[in-house]
Amino acid sequence: MKETSRNRRLVFVVQKHKATSLHYDFRLEIGGVMPSWSVPKGPTLDSSVRRLAMQTPDHQMDYRHFEGVIPSGSYGAGPVMIWDQGTYEPETEIAKGVRRRITDRVEAERIASEELKEGNLKFTLYGKKLHGSFALVRTKGFGGKMAWLMIKHRDRYSMEGWDAKDYPLSVESKRTIEQIDGQSRLAPASFGH
Ligand code: MN
């Protein structure tokens, strides 16, 4: 089945990336590409904190499968880990604090595109580490239009004190970022993006 299949559920990925500084690249499939945010402290299940998320250029769908080392001299040089991945469903707010998940693929793409444009994305993640309802909200106050906040809605998955750094392994290879760095540097460069 083609990558763009209408039957496939919408996907997300979080790539832990140790470039100049460590961050987590959060990417959501919308309209055949992956709008992306760099989250310095990583996403969290703690609904009492807000994580800064700087919007970065959209990435190609294929890039979500990349785990390895971006060679020195290239933009973002350093190890990249598939820290979490799974599917997601956009949500719309049907009344104050009441959200509905969009399961129909065509409607889901339309809603997600609208919410991205409005700077107010709401969605449920079905990952290995990340679960439940989240929001990404564009801020007006600081950092220009690229600064967003990632927020965990309160639900049965929210957990006080939950921190990305306590979950250091790849969901793909069970390696740490240091292991990916060490092992991938021994092998011939396979970076093709
Ligand atoms: Mn990055």
Backbone and ligand atoms as CSV (ligand in chain L), in Angstrom:
chain,resi,resn,atom,element,x,y,z
A,1,MET,N,N,0.841,-1.203,0.000
A,1,MET,CA,C,0.000,0.000,0.000
A,1,MET,C,C,0.878,1.257,0.000
A,2,LYS,N,N,0.453,2.224,-0.753
A,2,LYS,CA,C,1.260,3.451,-0.862
A,2,LYS,C,C,1.329,4.221,0.459
A,3,GLU,N,N,2.439,4.927,0.623
A,3,GLU,CA,C,2.679,5.744,1.810
A,3,GLU,C,C,1.538,6.748,2.048
A,4,THR,N,N,0.928,7.191,0.966
A,4,THR,CA,C,-0.106,8.227,1.058
A,4,THR,C,C,-1.506,7.632,1.160
A,5,SER,N,N,-1.587,6.311,1.366
A,5,SER,CA,C,-2.879,5.630,1.394
A,5,SER,C,C,-3.888,6.328,2.298
A,6,ARG,N,N,-5.081,6.440,1.791
A,6,ARG,CA,C,-6.173,7.049,2.551
A,6,ARG,C,C,-6.612,6.160,3.706
A,7,ASN,N,N,-6.244,4.891,3.638
A,7,ASN,CA,C,-6.664,3.958,4.686
A,7,ASN,C,C,-5.743,3.986,5.894
A,8,ARG,N,N,-4.507,4.453,5.660
A,8,ARG,CA,C,-3.537,4.461,6.742
A,8,ARG,C,C,-3.885,5.559,7.745
A,9,ARG,N,N,-3.640,5.274,9.008
A,9,ARG,CA,C,-3.916,6.293,10.024
A,9,ARG,C,C,-2.814,7.339,10.019
A,10,LEU,N,N,-3.142,8.546,10.462
A,10,LEU,CA,C,-2.150,9.628,10.519
A,10,LEU,C,C,-1.081,9.263,11.549
A,11,VAL,N,N,0.149,9.628,11.265
A,11,VAL,CA,C,1.251,9.220,12.134
A,11,VAL,C,C,1.973,10.423,12.746
A,12,PHE,N,N,2.690,10.138,13.827
A,12,PHE,CA,C,3.575,11.145,14.425
A,12,PHE,C,C,4.882,10.448,14.774
A,13,VAL,N,N,5.921,11.253,14.951
A,13,VAL,CA,C,7.196,10.726,15.431
A,13,VAL,C,C,7.825,11.778,16.342
A,14,VAL,N,N,8.612,11.320,17.311
A,14,VAL,CA,C,9.458,12.231,18.088
A,14,VAL,C,C,10.883,11.722,17.935
A,15,GLN,N,N,11.759,12.553,17.362
A,15,GLN,CA,C,13.154,12.164,17.191
A,15,GLN,C,C,14.021,12.945,18.179
A,16,LYS,N,N,14.670,12.195,19.070
A,16,LYS,CA,C,15.611,12.816,19.999
A,16,LYS,C,C,16.873,13.107,19.201
A,17,HIS,N,N,17.380,14.320,19.291
A,17,HIS,CA,C,18.435,14.771,18.378
A,17,HIS,C,C,19.480,15.562,19.159
A,18,LYS,N,N,20.686,15.015,19.162
A,18,LYS,CA,C,21.771,15.697,19.866
A,18,LYS,C,C,22.621,16.450,18.847
A,19,ALA,N,N,22.170,17.640,18.517
A,19,ALA,CA,C,22.937,18.501,17.599
A,19,ALA,C,C,23.752,19.453,18.465
A,20,THR,N,N,23.778,20.730,18.127
A,20,THR,CA,C,24.483,21.713,18.960
A,20,THR,C,C,23.983,21.608,20.397
A,21,SER,N,N,22.674,21.467,20.538
A,21,SER,CA,C,22.123,21.170,21.865
A,21,SER,C,C,21.099,20.052,21.714
A,22,LEU,N,N,20.849,19.347,22.805
A,22,LEU,CA,C,19.902,18.236,22.794
A,22,LEU,C,C,18.474,18.774,22.712
A,23,HIS,N,N,17.668,18.168,21.859
A,23,HIS,CA,C,16.249,18.540,21.763
A,23,HIS,C,C,15.467,17.356,21.215
A,24,TYR,N,N,14.164,17.506,21.192
A,24,TYR,CA,C,13.280,16.452,20.694
A,24,TYR,C,C,12.471,17.057,19.550
A,25,ASP,N,N,12.572,16.455,18.352
A,25,ASP,CA,C,11.821,16.957,17.203
A,25,ASP,C,C,10.485,16.234,17.116
A,26,PHE,N,N,9.433,16.992,17.364
A,26,PHE,CA,C,8.077,16.444,17.331
A,26,PHE,C,C,7.492,16.710,15.943
A,27,ARG,N,N,7.034,15.657,15.255
A,27,ARG,CA,C,6.527,15.806,13.889
A,27,ARG,C,C,5.181,15.103,13.749
A,28,LEU,N,N,4.217,15.845,13.168
A,28,LEU,CA,C,2.858,15.331,12.957
A,28,LEU,C,C,2.567,15.309,11.475
A,29,GLU,N,N,2.040,14.206,10.973
A,29,GLU,CA,C,1.648,14.145,9.565
A,29,GLU,C,C,0.417,15.016,9.309
A,30,ILE,N,N,0.597,15.989,8.419
A,30,ILE,CA,C,-0.540,16.816,7.987
A,30,ILE,C,C,-0.354,17.123,6.501
A,31,GLY,N,N,-1.282,16.692,5.679
A,31,GLY,CA,C,-1.234,17.014,4.253
A,31,GLY,C,C,-0.044,16.430,3.514
A,32,GLY,N,N,0.383,15.237,3.901
A,32,GLY,CA,C,1.445,14.561,3.165
A,32,GLY,C,C,2.855,14.971,3.550
A,33,VAL,N,N,2.985,15.894,4.494
A,33,VAL,CA,C,4.306,16.259,5.033
A,33,VAL,C,C,4.236,16.234,6.557
A,34,MET,N,N,5.366,16.535,7.205
A,34,MET,CA,C,5.368,16.517,8.655
A,34,MET,C,C,5.793,17.870,9.228
A,35,PRO,N,N,4.797,18.737,9.509
A,35,PRO,CA,C,5.102,19.957,10.262
A,35,PRO,C,C,5.835,19.556,11.548
A,36,SER,N,N,6.830,20.359,11.944
A,36,SER,CA,C,7.755,19.942,13.004
A,36,SER,C,C,8.002,21.032,14.029
A,37,TRP,N,N,8.271,20.595,15.242
A,37,TRP,CA,C,8.593,21.500,16.341
A,37,TRP,C,C,9.791,20.941,17.097
A,38,SER,N,N,10.705,21.804,17.460
A,38,SER,CA,C,11.843,21.401,18.269
A,38,SER,C,C,11.517,21.728,19.730
A,39,VAL,N,N,11.465,20.677,20.548
A,39,VAL,CA,C,11.069,20.827,21.959
A,39,VAL,C,C,12.314,20.587,22.816
A,40,PRO,N,N,12.932,21.660,23.351
A,40,PRO,CA,C,14.202,21.480,24.068
A,40,PRO,C,C,14.118,20.476,25.219
A,41,LYS,N,N,13.064,20.537,26.026
A,41,LYS,CA,C,12.966,19.638,27.182
A,41,LYS,C,C,12.193,18.363,26.874
A,42,GLY,N,N,11.673,18.269,25.654
A,42,GLY,CA,C,10.918,17.080,25.264
A,42,GLY,C,C,9.467,17.161,25.682
A,43,PRO,N,N,8.603,16.405,24.985
A,43,PRO,CA,C,7.194,16.355,25.380
A,43,PRO,C,C,7.079,15.716,26.769
A,44,THR,N,N,5.984,15.990,27.442
A,44,THR,CA,C,5.784,15.407,28.777
A,44,THR,C,C,4.329,14.994,28.961
A,45,LEU,N,N,4.117,14.039,29.851
A,45,LEU,CA,C,2.749,13.656,30.223
A,45,LEU,C,C,2.263,14.455,31.434
A,46,ASP,N,N,3.142,15.334,31.942
A,46,ASP,CA,C,2.783,16.161,33.099
A,46,ASP,C,C,1.909,17.326,32.628
A,47,SER,N,N,0.654,17.318,33.020
A,47,SER,CA,C,-0.271,18.346,32.524
A,47,SER,C,C,-0.132,19.673,33.267
A,48,SER,N,N,0.783,19.740,34.244
A,48,SER,CA,C,0.942,21.000,34.971
A,48,SER,C,C,2.054,21.868,34.382
A,49,VAL,N,N,2.778,21.344,33.351
A,49,VAL,CA,C,3.851,22.154,32.759
A,49,VAL,C,C,3.582,22.388,31.271
A,50,ARG,N,N,4.168,23.462,30.748
A,50,ARG,CA,C,4.072,23.786,29.331
A,50,ARG,C,C,5.463,23.725,28.751
A,51,ARG,N,N,5.613,23.025,27.651
A,51,ARG,CA,C,6.923,22.892,27.027
A,51,ARG,C,C,7.040,23.818,25.822
A,52,LEU,N,N,8.123,24.602,25.798
A,52,LEU,CA,C,8.396,25.432,24.634
A,52,LEU,C,C,8.644,24.529,23.433
A,53,ALA,N,N,8.031,24.877,22.302
A,53,ALA,CA,C,8.168,24.095,21.072
A,53,ALA,C,C,8.376,25.074,19.919
A,54,MET,N,N,9.606,25.126,19.392
A,54,MET,CA,C,9.905,26.063,18.314
A,54,MET,C,C,9.604,25.400,16.974
A,55,GLN,N,N,8.747,26.028,16.182
A,55,GLN,CA,C,8.414,25.417,14.886
A,55,GLN,C,C,9.627,25.455,13.961
A,56,THR,N,N,9.864,24.341,13.287
A,56,THR,CA,C,10.990,24.213,12.359
A,56,THR,C,C,10.407,23.820,10.990
A,57,PRO,N,N,11.226,23.811,9.929
A,57,PRO,CA,C,10.670,23.483,8.604
A,57,PRO,C,C,10.004,22.104,8.563
A,58,ASP,N,N,8.951,21.982,7.743
A,58,ASP,CA,C,8.285,20.692,7.530
A,58,ASP,C,C,9.312,19.663,7.061
A,59,HIS,N,N,9.134,18.430,7.483
A,59,HIS,CA,C,10.001,17.350,7.014
A,59,HIS,C,C,9.218,16.400,6.116
A,60,GLN,N,N,9.947,15.678,5.258
A,60,GLN,CA,C,9.322,14.666,4.402
A,60,GLN,C,C,8.837,13.510,5.274
A,61,MET,N,N,7.799,12.821,4.807
A,61,MET,CA,C,7.242,11.680,5.537
A,61,MET,C,C,8.300,10.606,5.840
A,62,ASP,N,N,9.141,10.329,4.843
A,62,ASP,CA,C,10.171,9.285,4.976
A,62,ASP,C,C,11.129,9.513,6.132
A,63,TYR,N,N,11.333,10.783,6.466
A,63,TYR,CA,C,12.350,11.109,7.467
A,63,TYR,C,C,12.015,10.521,8.835
A,64,ARG,N,N,10.742,10.186,9.051
A,64,ARG,CA,C,10.361,9.652,10.364
A,64,ARG,C,C,11.026,8.309,10.657
A,65,HIS,N,N,11.525,7.647,9.626
A,65,HIS,CA,C,12.186,6.356,9.828
A,65,HIS,C,C,13.677,6.505,10.116
A,66,PHE,N,N,14.179,7.735,10.071
A,66,PHE,CA,C,15.628,7.904,10.216
A,66,PHE,C,C,16.080,7.838,11.682
A,67,GLU,N,N,17.020,6.923,11.919
A,67,GLU,CA,C,17.734,6.864,13.189
A,67,GLU,C,C,19.188,6.598,12.821
A,68,GLY,N,N,20.086,7.423,13.320
A,68,GLY,CA,C,21.490,7.285,12.957
A,68,GLY,C,C,22.203,8.595,13.244
A,69,VAL,N,N,23.275,8.832,12.507
A,69,VAL,CA,C,24.070,10.031,12.775
A,69,VAL,C,C,24.123,10.925,11.539
A,70,ILE,N,N,23.728,12.171,11.712
A,70,ILE,CA,C,23.885,13.161,10.640
A,70,ILE,C,C,25.356,13.564,10.644
A,71,PRO,N,N,26.060,13.376,9.504
A,71,PRO,CA,C,27.512,13.591,9.489
A,71,PRO,C,C,27.917,15.027,9.792
A,72,SER,N,N,29.087,15.146,10.390
A,72,SER,CA,C,29.563,16.489,10.717
A,72,SER,C,C,29.751,17.266,9.423
A,73,GLY,N,N,29.471,18.551,9.484
A,73,GLY,CA,C,29.509,19.378,8.289
A,73,GLY,C,C,28.118,19.577,7.708
A,74,SER,N,N,27.186,18.646,8.028
A,74,SER,CA,C,25.803,18.802,7.562
A,74,SER,C,C,24.986,19.533,8.619
A,75,TYR,N,N,23.880,20.118,8.181
A,75,TYR,CA,C,23.002,20.813,9.115
A,75,TYR,C,C,22.461,19.817,10.140
A,76,GLY,N,N,22.517,20.174,11.416
A,76,GLY,CA,C,21.990,19.304,12.473
A,76,GLY,C,C,22.893,18.126,12.785
A,77,ALA,N,N,24.175,18.221,12.446
A,77,ALA,CA,C,25.125,17.123,12.679
A,77,ALA,C,C,25.011,16.564,14.093
A,78,GLY,N,N,24.960,15.218,14.180
A,78,GLY,CA,C,24.853,14.561,15.480
A,78,GLY,C,C,23.870,13.410,15.409
A,79,PRO,N,N,23.777,12.624,16.502
A,79,PRO,CA,C,22.906,11.449,16.502
A,79,PRO,C,C,21.418,11.784,16.585
A,80,VAL,N,N,20.616,10.966,15.909
A,80,VAL,CA,C,19.154,11.097,15.901
A,80,VAL,C,C,18.560,9.751,16.314
A,81,MET,N,N,17.639,9.791,17.269
A,81,MET,CA,C,16.989,8.572,17.756
A,81,MET,C,C,15.481,8.654,17.517
A,82,ILE,N,N,14.874,7.520,17.171
A,82,ILE,CA,C,13.406,7.471,17.125
A,82,ILE,C,C,12.933,7.244,18.564
A,83,TRP,N,N,12.637,8.348,19.226
A,83,TRP,CA,C,12.329,8.320,20.661
A,83,TRP,C,C,10.901,7.844,20.919
A,84,ASP,N,N,9.984,8.220,20.016
A,84,ASP,CA,C,8.619,7.687,20.094
A,84,ASP,C,C,7.977,7.781,18.715
A,85,GLN,N,N,7.038,6.915,18.467
A,85,GLN,CA,C,6.294,6.978,17.208
A,85,GLN,C,C,4.970,6.270,17.394
A,86,GLY,N,N,4.034,6.602,16.490
A,86,GLY,CA,C,2.715,5.987,16.566
A,86,GLY,C,C,1.744,6.728,15.674
A,87,THR,N,N,0.473,6.602,16.014
A,87,THR,CA,C,-0.559,7.274,15.220
A,87,THR,C,C,-1.190,8.373,16.073
A,88,TYR,N,N,-1.953,9.224,15.400
A,88,TYR,CA,C,-2.654,10.260,16.167
A,88,TYR,C,C,-3.995,10.575,15.527
A,89,GLU,N,N,-4.858,11.184,16.320
A,89,GLU,CA,C,-6.143,11.684,15.826
A,89,GLU,C,C,-6.293,13.131,16.256
A,90,PRO,N,N,-6.598,14.028,15.305
A,90,PRO,CA,C,-6.867,15.412,15.686
A,90,PRO,C,C,-8.136,15.467,16.546
A,91,GLU,N,N,-8.256,16.536,17.295
A,91,GLU,CA,C,-9.457,16.742,18.100
A,91,GLU,C,C,-10.020,18.128,17.800
A,92,THR,N,N,-11.334,18.255,17.891
A,92,THR,CA,C,-11.930,19.586,17.846
A,92,THR,C,C,-12.644,19.807,19.172
A,93,GLU,N,N,-12.719,21.073,19.563
A,93,GLU,CA,C,-13.410,21.401,20.803
A,93,GLU,C,C,-14.871,21.648,20.462
A,94,ILE,N,N,-15.763,20.814,20.977
A,94,ILE,CA,C,-17.187,20.967,20.640
A,94,ILE,C,C,-17.927,21.796,21.684
A,95,ALA,N,N,-17.357,21.901,22.885
A,95,ALA,CA,C,-17.858,22.809,23.911
A,95,ALA,C,C,-16.652,23.111,24.787
A,96,LYS,N,N,-16.750,24.100,25.651
A,96,LYS,CA,C,-15.622,24.481,26.505
A,96,LYS,C,C,-15.062,23.252,27.247
A,97,GLY,N,N,-13.817,22.888,26.908
A,97,GLY,CA,C,-13.175,21.769,27.585
A,97,GLY,C,C,-13.644,20.383,27.135
A,98,VAL,N,N,-14.549,20.357,26.150
A,98,VAL,CA,C,-15.038,19.064,25.648
A,98,VAL,C,C,-14.513,18.859,24.236
A,99,ARG,N,N,-13.727,17.792,24.058
A,99,ARG,CA,C,-13.088,17.576,22.764
A,99,ARG,C,C,-13.584,16.290,22.116
A,100,ARG,N,N,-13.658,16.342,20.791
A,100,ARG,CA,C,-14.068,15.165,20.026
A,100,ARG,C,C,-12.909,14.724,19.152
A,101,ARG,N,N,-12.586,13.436,19.170
A,101,ARG,CA,C,-11.518,12.911,18.307
A,101,ARG,C,C,-12.062,12.667,16.914
A,102,ILE,N,N,-11.258,13.029,15.920
A,102,ILE,CA,C,-11.668,12.847,14.528
A,102,ILE,C,C,-11.044,11.561,14.004
A,103,THR,N,N,-11.873,10.575,13.755
A,103,THR,CA,C,-11.358,9.278,13.331
A,103,THR,C,C,-11.355,9.137,11.809
A,104,ASP,N,N,-12.257,9.851,11.140
A,104,ASP,CA,C,-12.295,9.772,9.676
A,104,ASP,C,C,-11.067,10.458,9.090
A,105,ARG,N,N,-10.338,9.745,8.257
A,105,ARG,CA,C,-9.054,10.215,7.742
A,105,ARG,C,C,-9.160,11.550,6.976
A,106,VAL,N,N,-10.154,11.660,6.106
A,106,VAL,CA,C,-10.289,12.878,5.294
A,106,VAL,C,C,-10.630,14.076,6.178
A,107,GLU,N,N,-11.561,13.880,7.079
A,107,GLU,CA,C,-11.939,14.955,7.996
A,107,GLU,C,C,-10.759,15.294,8.915
A,108,ALA,N,N,-10.032,14.269,9.343
A,108,ALA,CA,C,-8.886,14.477,10.240
A,108,ALA,C,C,-7.838,15.381,9.595
A,109,GLU,N,N,-7.531,15.135,8.324
A,109,GLU,CA,C,-6.541,15.951,7.605
A,109,GLU,C,C,-7.022,17.399,7.493
A,110,ARG,N,N,-8.313,17.554,7.236
A,110,ARG,CA,C,-8.871,18.898,7.077
A,110,ARG,C,C,-8.809,19.667,8.409
A,111,ILE,N,N,-9.225,19.011,9.482
A,111,ILE,CA,C,-9.233,19.648,10.796
A,111,ILE,C,C,-7.798,20.000,11.228
A,112,ALA,N,N,-6.876,19.056,11.036
A,112,ALA,CA,C,-5.487,19.300,11.448
A,112,ALA,C,C,-4.888,20.479,10.677
A,113,SER,N,N,-5.158,20.556,9.371
A,113,SER,CA,C,-4.654,21.676,8.553
A,113,SER,C,C,-5.202,23.002,9.060
A,114,GLU,N,N,-6.491,23.031,9.360
A,114,GLU,CA,C,-7.121,24.258,9.872
A,114,GLU,C,C,-6.505,24.669,11.201
A,115,GLU,N,N,-6.353,23.699,12.096
A,115,GLU,CA,C,-5.831,24.008,13.430
A,115,GLU,C,C,-4.373,24.458,13.369
A,116,LEU,N,N,-3.614,23.875,12.426
A,116,LEU,CA,C,-2.219,24.287,12.241
A,116,LEU,C,C,-2.169,25.754,11.824
A,117,LYS,N,N,-3.016,26.108,10.866
A,117,LYS,CA,C,-3.088,27.482,10.368
A,117,LYS,C,C,-3.494,28.453,11.484
A,118,GLU,N,N,-4.431,28.002,12.307
A,118,GLU,CA,C,-4.925,28.844,13.409
A,118,GLU,C,C,-3.943,28.902,14.577
A,119,GLY,N,N,-2.955,28.023,14.574
A,119,GLY,CA,C,-1.992,28.001,15.676
A,119,GLY,C,C,-2.558,27.385,16.942
A,120,ASN,N,N,-3.458,26.430,16.781
A,120,ASN,CA,C,-4.083,25.793,17.945
A,120,ASN,C,C,-4.439,24.345,17.608
A,121,LEU,N,N,-3.419,23.483,17.679
A,121,LEU,CA,C,-3.608,22.065,17.338
A,121,LEU,C,C,-3.979,21.276,18.585
A,122,LYS,N,N,-4.980,20.421,18.434
A,122,LYS,CA,C,-5.370,19.529,19.532
A,122,LYS,C,C,-5.411,18.110,18.962
A,123,PHE,N,N,-4.873,17.165,19.726
A,123,PHE,CA,C,-4.782,15.805,19.165
A,123,PHE,C,C,-4.569,14.778,20.268
A,124,THR,N,N,-4.935,13.548,19.951
A,124,THR,CA,C,-4.643,12.413,20.831
A,124,THR,C,C,-3.530,11.590,20.196
A,125,LEU,N,N,-2.495,11.284,20.983
A,125,LEU,CA,C,-1.372,10.482,20.503
A,125,LEU,C,C,-1.534,9.032,20.966
A,126,TYR,N,N,-1.201,8.124,20.042
A,126,TYR,CA,C,-1.157,6.706,20.372
A,126,TYR,C,C,0.270,6.238,20.114
A,127,GLY,N,N,1.171,6.561,21.051
A,127,GLY,CA,C,2.568,6.201,20.899
A,127,GLY,C,C,2.947,5.082,21.850
A,128,LYS,N,N,4.254,4.866,21.986
A,128,LYS,CA,C,4.729,3.885,22.963
A,128,LYS,C,C,5.018,4.578,24.289
A,129,LYS,N,N,5.460,5.852,24.210
A,129,LYS,CA,C,5.729,6.624,25.421
A,129,LYS,C,C,4.636,7.661,25.665
A,130,LEU,N,N,4.215,8.297,24.600
A,130,LEU,CA,C,3.231,9.375,24.711
A,130,LEU,C,C,1.831,8.862,24.402
A,131,HIS,N,N,0.911,9.164,25.322
A,131,HIS,CA,C,-0.475,8.727,25.170
A,131,HIS,C,C,-1.399,9.850,25.609
A,132,GLY,N,N,-2.560,9.904,25.021
A,132,GLY,CA,C,-3.584,10.819,25.487
A,132,GLY,C,C,-3.637,12.123,24.719
A,133,SER,N,N,-4.334,13.071,25.296
A,133,SER,CA,C,-4.677,14.307,24.609
A,133,SER,C,C,-3.670,15.428,24.886
A,134,PHE,N,N,-3.286,16.122,23.820
A,134,PHE,CA,C,-2.295,17.208,23.884
A,134,PHE,C,C,-2.797,18.408,23.098
A,135,ALA,N,N,-2.141,19.546,23.332
A,135,ALA,CA,C,-2.358,20.722,22.497
A,135,ALA,C,C,-1.015,21.341,22.151
A,136,LEU,N,N,-0.949,21.935,20.975
A,136,LEU,CA,C,0.192,22.762,20.572
A,136,LEU,C,C,-0.399,24.119,20.233
A,137,VAL,N,N,0.027,25.129,20.976
A,137,VAL,CA,C,-0.583,26.448,20.841
A,137,VAL,C,C,0.481,27.484,20.501
A,138,ARG,N,N,0.257,28.216,19.411
A,138,ARG,CA,C,1.201,29.260,19.010
A,138,ARG,C,C,1.091,30.431,19.988
A,139,THR,N,N,2.237,30.925,20.435
A,139,THR,CA,C,2.218,32.018,21.398
A,139,THR,C,C,2.261,33.351,20.666
A,140,LYS,N,N,1.730,34.349,21.309
A,140,LYS,CA,C,1.768,35.684,20.721
A,140,LYS,C,C,2.786,36.550,21.438
A,141,GLY,N,N,3.082,36.171,22.654
A,141,GLY,CA,C,3.874,37.041,23.521
A,141,GLY,C,C,5.362,37.110,23.239
A,142,PHE,N,N,5.977,35.969,22.898
A,142,PHE,CA,C,7.430,35.990,22.788
A,142,PHE,C,C,7.920,35.056,21.680
A,143,GLY,N,N,9.138,35.302,21.233
A,143,GLY,CA,C,9.760,34.392,20.278
A,143,GLY,C,C,9.206,34.489,18.869
A,144,GLY,N,N,8.378,35.499,18.606
A,144,GLY,CA,C,7.819,35.620,17.266
A,144,GLY,C,C,6.863,34.495,16.976
A,145,LYS,N,N,6.529,34.302,15.713
A,145,LYS,CA,C,5.462,33.354,15.400
A,145,LYS,C,C,5.931,31.908,15.388
A,146,MET,N,N,7.239,31.677,15.597
A,146,MET,CA,C,7.724,30.309,15.583
A,146,MET,C,C,7.593,29.625,16.945
A,147,ALA,N,N,7.338,30.390,18.002
A,147,ALA,CA,C,7.263,29.805,19.343
A,147,ALA,C,C,5.847,29.304,19.649
A,148,TRP,N,N,5.786,28.029,20.009
A,148,TRP,CA,C,4.522,27.401,20.402
A,148,TRP,C,C,4.727,26.808,21.801
A,149,LEU,N,N,3.633,26.414,22.428
A,149,LEU,CA,C,3.718,25.685,23.698
A,149,LEU,C,C,3.041,24.334,23.516
A,150,MET,N,N,3.688,23.295,24.013
A,150,MET,CA,C,3.087,21.968,23.977
A,150,MET,C,C,2.557,21.640,25.364
A,151,ILE,N,N,1.304,21.285,25.414
A,151,ILE,CA,C,0.598,21.104,26.689
A,151,ILE,C,C,-0.086,19.735,26.716
A,152,LYS,N,N,0.035,19.062,27.821
A,152,LYS,CA,C,-0.701,17.793,28.017
A,152,LYS,C,C,-2.035,18.124,28.654
A,153,HIS,N,N,-3.123,17.728,27.992
A,153,HIS,CA,C,-4.430,17.887,28.630
A,153,HIS,C,C,-4.537,16.898,29.792
A,154,ARG,N,N,-5.323,17.282,30.790
A,154,ARG,CA,C,-5.538,16.379,31.915
A,154,ARG,C,C,-6.434,15.218,31.457
A,155,ASP,N,N,-5.923,14.020,31.591
A,155,ASP,CA,C,-6.733,12.836,31.270
A,155,ASP,C,C,-6.129,11.647,32.023
A,156,ARG,N,N,-6.559,10.461,31.681
A,156,ARG,CA,C,-6.094,9.306,32.477
A,156,ARG,C,C,-4.609,9.004,32.254
A,157,TYR,N,N,-4.011,9.627,31.234
A,157,TYR,CA,C,-2.594,9.388,30.971
A,157,TYR,C,C,-1.693,10.451,31.601
A,158,SER,N,N,-2.259,11.562,32.069
A,158,SER,CA,C,-1.392,12.606,32.629
A,158,SER,C,C,-0.756,12.101,33.916
A,159,MET,N,N,0.509,12.502,34.101
A,159,MET,CA,C,1.280,11.988,35.223
A,159,MET,C,C,2.242,13.066,35.706
A,160,GLU,N,N,2.045,13.470,36.949
A,160,GLU,CA,C,2.880,14.532,37.518
A,160,GLU,C,C,4.345,14.091,37.564
A,161,GLY,N,N,5.239,14.983,37.159
A,161,GLY,CA,C,6.666,14.710,37.247
A,161,GLY,C,C,7.231,13.872,36.103
A,162,TRP,N,N,6.374,13.493,35.166
A,162,TRP,CA,C,6.841,12.679,34.021
A,162,TRP,C,C,7.831,13.501,33.192
A,163,ASP,N,N,9.018,12.936,32.940
A,163,ASP,CA,C,10.054,13.690,32.237
A,163,ASP,C,C,10.706,12.835,31.147
A,164,ALA,N,N,10.841,13.416,29.966
A,164,ALA,CA,C,11.397,12.682,28.808
A,164,ALA,C,C,12.769,12.082,29.111
A,165,LYS,N,N,13.563,12.773,29.926
A,165,LYS,CA,C,14.927,12.287,30.162
A,165,LYS,C,C,14.951,10.975,30.964
A,166,ASP,N,N,13.835,10.630,31.605
A,166,ASP,CA,C,13.755,9.357,32.327
A,166,ASP,C,C,13.429,8.181,31.395
A,167,TYR,N,N,13.262,8.483,30.103
A,167,TYR,CA,C,12.942,7.449,29.103
A,167,TYR,C,C,13.962,7.544,27.968
A,168,PRO,N,N,15.197,7.051,28.214
A,168,PRO,CA,C,16.312,7.348,27.319
A,168,PRO,C,C,16.484,6.405,26.126
A,169,LEU,N,N,15.617,5.391,25.958
A,169,LEU,CA,C,15.851,4.409,24.902
A,169,LEU,C,C,15.005,4.630,23.646
A,170,SER,N,N,15.601,4.287,22.514
A,170,SER,CA,C,14.906,4.303,21.225
A,170,SER,C,C,13.773,3.289,21.231
A,171,VAL,N,N,12.599,3.660,20.699
A,171,VAL,CA,C,11.501,2.694,20.582
A,171,VAL,C,C,11.745,1.754,19.406
A,172,GLU,N,N,12.710,2.094,18.565
A,172,GLU,CA,C,13.018,1.298,17.379
A,172,GLU,C,C,14.111,0.266,17.680
A,173,SER,N,N,15.189,0.720,18.353
A,173,SER,CA,C,16.365,-0.154,18.528
A,173,SER,C,C,16.756,-0.372,19.986
A,174,LYS,N,N,16.007,0.258,20.903
A,174,LYS,CA,C,16.301,0.161,22.343
A,174,LYS,C,C,17.705,0.688,22.703
A,175,ARG,N,N,18.286,1.503,21.840
A,175,ARG,CA,C,19.604,2.087,22.131
A,175,ARG,C,C,19.457,3.477,22.734
A,176,THR,N,N,20.492,3.899,23.483
A,176,THR,CA,C,20.552,5.275,23.960
A,176,THR,C,C,21.113,6.147,22.843
A,177,ILE,N,N,21.026,7.454,23.027
A,177,ILE,CA,C,21.553,8.374,22.006
A,177,ILE,C,C,23.084,8.221,21.906
A,178,GLU,N,N,23.729,7.909,23.025
A,178,GLU,CA,C,25.186,7.712,23.016
A,178,GLU,C,C,25.551,6.447,22.227
A,179,GLN,N,N,24.758,5.384,22.387
A,179,GLN,CA,C,25.007,4.149,21.639
A,179,GLN,C,C,24.795,4.366,20.138
A,180,ILE,N,N,23.761,5.093,19.795
A,180,ILE,CA,C,23.517,5.388,18.374
A,180,ILE,C,C,24.693,6.170,17.813
A,181,ASP,N,N,25.158,7.136,18.585
A,181,ASP,CA,C,26.287,7.965,18.167
A,181,ASP,C,C,27.527,7.097,17.930
A,182,GLY,N,N,27.864,6.265,18.905
A,182,GLY,CA,C,29.042,5.423,18.808
A,182,GLY,C,C,28.952,4.392,17.691
A,183,GLN,N,N,27.827,3.662,17.625
A,183,GLN,CA,C,27.698,2.570,16.658
A,183,GLN,C,C,27.582,3.068,15.223
A,184,SER,N,N,26.832,4.150,15.032
A,184,SER,CA,C,26.635,4.611,13.662
A,184,SER,C,C,27.883,5.247,13.082
A,185,ARG,N,N,28.782,5.745,13.950
A,185,ARG,CA,C,30.005,6.351,13.450
A,185,ARG,C,C,30.997,5.302,12.966
A,186,LEU,N,N,30.834,4.041,13.450
A,186,LEU,CA,C,31.718,2.966,13.006
A,186,LEU,C,C,31.333,2.478,11.604
A,187,ALA,N,N,30.027,2.547,11.309
A,187,ALA,CA,C,29.535,2.050,10.032
A,187,ALA,C,C,29.674,3.128,8.953
A,188,PRO,N,N,29.715,2.708,7.671
A,188,PRO,CA,C,29.762,3.697,6.590
A,188,PRO,C,C,28.521,4.587,6.649
A,189,ALA,N,N,28.665,5.833,6.247
A,189,ALA,CA,C,27.543,6.774,6.308
A,189,ALA,C,C,26.374,6.261,5.474
A,190,SER,N,N,25.189,6.206,6.118
A,190,SER,CA,C,24.017,5.756,5.387
A,190,SER,C,C,22.969,6.850,5.396
A,191,PHE,N,N,23.425,8.060,5.657
A,191,PHE,CA,C,22.485,9.173,5.747
A,191,PHE,C,C,22.109,9.652,4.357
A,192,GLY,N,N,20.823,9.562,4.034
A,192,GLY,CA,C,20.441,9.899,2.669
A,192,GLY,C,C,19.412,10.997,2.559
A,193,HIS,N,N,19.469,11.956,3.467
A,193,HIS,CA,C,18.421,12.977,3.423
A,193,HIS,C,C,19.031,14.380,3.380
L,1,MN,MN,MN,16.567,18.530,15.291
